[in-house]
Amino acid sequence: MKIISFFILVIFYVISIKPVAGAKKNHKATGKLFIIGGGSRPDDMINRLIDEAGLRDGGYIFILPMASEEADSAIIWSGEQFLKKGIMNVTGFNFNTDVVPEQKWLDSLKNASLIYISGGDQARFMKAVSGSPVFDEIHNAFKNGAVIAGTSAGAAVMSSKMITGNELRYPEYHETFRRIETKNIEFADGLGLMKNVIIDQHFVMRSRHNRLLTAVLENPKIPGIGIDEATAILVKDNKAEVVGNSQVIVFRNKGKGTNTTGNKMGSRKIVLDIYLPGEKFRVKK
């Protein structure tokens, strides 16, 4: 009976999606990031996200599904856990680069308490928002105190320098890099909500150490943050707190540079830190 009732609730939710305008935020103008490494989203993590966004006191969630191949369905899937938690004020919109967005949807995005970016393909998401009013309103919402959250691809887009997932030397896709080589990792422009880090996701589960090491060796001044599945970092006041079930790995290149022999890269003084749930570390937005 509970399953049937929830199914009916989801159907009602789908047919009643509409922009929300004029809703007053109930949080201070100190934007936060909630960056999820993909996989499952534990109840404690969702509760923390709801609390950080002040959603129990009002406000609403705006879901951005453009990373997904099935964008309209991604709005439903992303909203289910919030609905189960009693947060009913959930909306979303699949912004299309070929269509000029209506102002009512942009206003709704700008005034959201929580903007949630679904998983999928980070390059697909950035293609949909780069140079558009959607990009600007995400940043305006963040400046005005919204929480910007994303999972998997929605995590990768948070930084300025974004890992696309493609290997330039080896076109056949693999979940992890098998080598640490020069001119192999493909970067693109992300949202730039974090300008001084590189984000990787599904990190421990998919053994993406080689990929992030490659990124850090090629960008020695920028730390790399690898977030595991069912785990997030909550970024506020230049500190990141680990939330969830697993670990966050941080690589910092403290050496004077990167050495190369052929395509292979090497370095000295690579610092590796492994953070557990509840632990904090300093970051620069």
N, C-alpha and C positions, 0 to 999 in steps of 0.2 A: 504493500500500500504506500509506503514511504517513497519507493522508487517511482511509482506511478504519479504520485503527487509532485515529486520533483520534476519529472518529465513535463507535466502540465505547466509547472512554473517556468521551465525553460522555454516552452513554446510561447507562453505569454510574453516572456522577456524578448524573444526574437521579434514578434510582431509589433511590439510596442517601443522598439528602439527609436529614440528621437533625441535631437540635441537638447542640452540643458543650458539655459541662459540665465544670467543674472543671479546665480547662486553665490552667496557670500562664503568666502573661505573662512575656516575656523582655525587657521594656523598662522604662525608668525612668518614674516617675509625672510625666511632663511631656508632656501631650497635644499632638499635632501635627495640623494640617489639611493636606490635600493636595487642592487645589481645581482641577479640570480644566475648561477652557473648552468641552469638547465635541469632536466630530469624532473623528478617529482617535487611538489611544493608542500612540505610538511605543514600541518595545521599551526604549529607554533610560529612558523615563518610568516604565514598569512596573517595571523593575529597581530604579529609585530608590525607588519606592513600597514594593516588597518589602523593600528594605534598611532604610528608615526604620521600617517596622513590625516589623523583626526576625524576619521569617517564615522565613528560612533557618535560624534557630536554634530554631524551634518556633512555637507559637501557631497561630492560625487566622483565616480571613477570614469575616466575616458580611456577606452581601449583603442590602441593603434595596431591594426592587424597586418600591415602591408608587407611584412617579412614573409608571411605565409602564402603558399600557393592557393590555399583555400581560405582567403581572407575573411569572408563573411562568417564561415564556420569558426574561425579562430576567435572571433568576438565572443561567440557562445562558449567555447571551451575555456577561454581565459576568464570569463565572468562567472563560471559555475561555482568555483570555490568561494568567491565573495558572496554570491547568493546564498550558499549554504551557511555562511556566517551571519546571515541576516542583513547584509549590506545590499539593499535593493536598488539603490540609485546608481545604476551602471548603464553607461552608454558607450558607443563606439562608432567609428566610421572608417570605411576603406577609401582613403583619399587616393585619387587617380591622377597621374601626371598629365593625362590628356584632357582633364576636365578642370576648369577653374572652380575652386571650392567656394561654396556659398558662405557668406559672412556669418550666418547663424552657427555653422559648424565650427568655424574658426574661433568665434567668441566662446563657444562651449568648450573647446579645447583649452583656450587660454585661461578660463576660469575654473578648471577642474582642480580638485584637491589632490588627486592621484592620476597621473598619466601612466598607463601600463602598455609596454611594447611587447608584443608576442614573439615567439620563436619562429624560425624559418631560415631565411637567407638574408644576412645583413646587407649584402650588396643590393638586393631587391628593395629592401626598406629604404636605403639611402637614395636609390634612384627615384623613389616616389616622393622624397621630401627635400632633396638638395635644391637650394635656390628657390624654394617655394615659401608661401606664407605659412605653411604647416611647420617648417623648420623654425621660422621666427616665433611662432606662437608657443612652440615647445620651450624655447628659451625664455620667452616672456613669462610663461607659467612658472618656470624654475626660479626666475628672478623674483617673482611675486610670492614665493614660498611653497610651491607645489612639491610633492614628492614625484620624482620621475623614476619609474621602475621598468625593468626589462629582464627577460629570461632568454638564455641561449643567444640567438642572434640579437635579441633585444638588449643583451649585455654587451656584446661586441661593439655596438654602435655608440656606446657612451663616450668613448675616448676620441680624441682628435685624429690620431693615427690608428686606423681600424684594420685588423687582420681580416681579409676576405675569406680565408680558408683555402685559397688556390695556391698550388705550387707552380712557380713559373718554369722550372726545369722539368717537371714531371706532371704533364697535364692530366693524367688519370687520377681521379680524386681518391685520397686516403684520409681517414679521420685524424691521423697523426702524421707528422713528418718522420721519415725514416733516416734522414741525414741532417747534419748541421752544416749548411753550405751558403756561400754568398749568392746573392741575386736569385734566390729561390722563393722567398716569401713575398706575397703580394699584399700591398697596403692600399687602402683607399681612405678618403675623408669620411670620418664619422660625425656624430653630432657635436663633439667638442665640449661636452659637459664636464669632462675631465681632460685637461689639456696636457698633463704631464705624466701620464701612465699609458700603458698598452694593456688591454683587457683580453684574456682568453677564458674559455668556458668549457664545461664538461671535462675539467682539467685532469683530475686524478683518474677518473673512470676511463677516459680515453687516452691516457698516457701522452699528453700533449706537451711534454717537457721540451722535446727537441724543437717544436714550433716556437714556443715562447723564448727559449734560449737563442734561437736564430734572430728573433725580433730584438732582443736585448743586446746581442752582439752587434747588430747593425745600427742600433740606436743606443749607444752606451750611456747617454745622459737620461734615459727614460726607463724607470722601473717597469717590470712586467708583472702583472697580477693574474694568476691563474686560479679561477674559482671552480670548485668541484660541483657536481650535481647535488641537488637538494640542499644547497648552501648559497648564501648571499653575503655581500658586504653592504652594510648601511653606512653611507658616507655623509657626514655632516661635520661642520667646523673643522675641516681638514684632518679628520680622523675617520678611519674605517673600522667598523666593528663586524666581526664574523657572526652571522646568524644562520642557524640551520643545523645540519647533521654531520657535515664532513669538514674538510680543511680548505684553507686558502694558501697557495704557494706564492711567494714574492721573490723574484730574481732582481738583484741590483748589480750592475756592472761597475765595480769600484776600481777597475784597472785603468790604465792609461789609454787603452784602445783595444783594437782587435787585430790579431795576427792572422795571416792567411797563407796557406800552402796549396796552390792550385785553387780549387773551389772550397776547400775545407777551411773552417774558421776556428780560431783558438783565442783564448784570453786568459788572464790571471785575475784573481781576486773577484771572482763571481760570488756574490753573497746570496745564500738561499735561506729564507725564513719560512717556517711552516706554522701557520696560525690555526688555532682550534676555536670552536664555537665559544663566544663570549670574550675572546681576546680582541685587543685593539692595536692598530698601528697607524702611524702618521702618513698621510698622503698630501700631495698638492693637487688641488683641483685645476 
